[in-house]
Amino acid sequence: MKKLSPEEVSTFKVKGKRNASPLFETLINLKSGETLHIEPADWNRKRSPSKMCRYIEKRYTIKFECWTLADKKGWLVKCI
């Protein structure tokens, strides 16, 4: 066991609780300022990705901005 500096912590990828989906893991590992484009083929849920982002915001110290693309070709999620 050892203490880690903030720089060392940022090098690790964090896995969500239970068997988290790859998209969930990608969202919780986004760094501030990074943006993710989610295509409809990658999203197989009833609700939009903004619902998952709100869920993550409540449980982690991460904030997101979510947009639906005008041509309905996916979503953009930015970590702020």
Summary of the structure (lengths in Angstrom):
residues: 80
radius of gyration: 13.9
end to end distance: 31.4
largest distance: 50.3
contacts: 165
relative contact order: 0.21
helix: 31%
strand: 18%
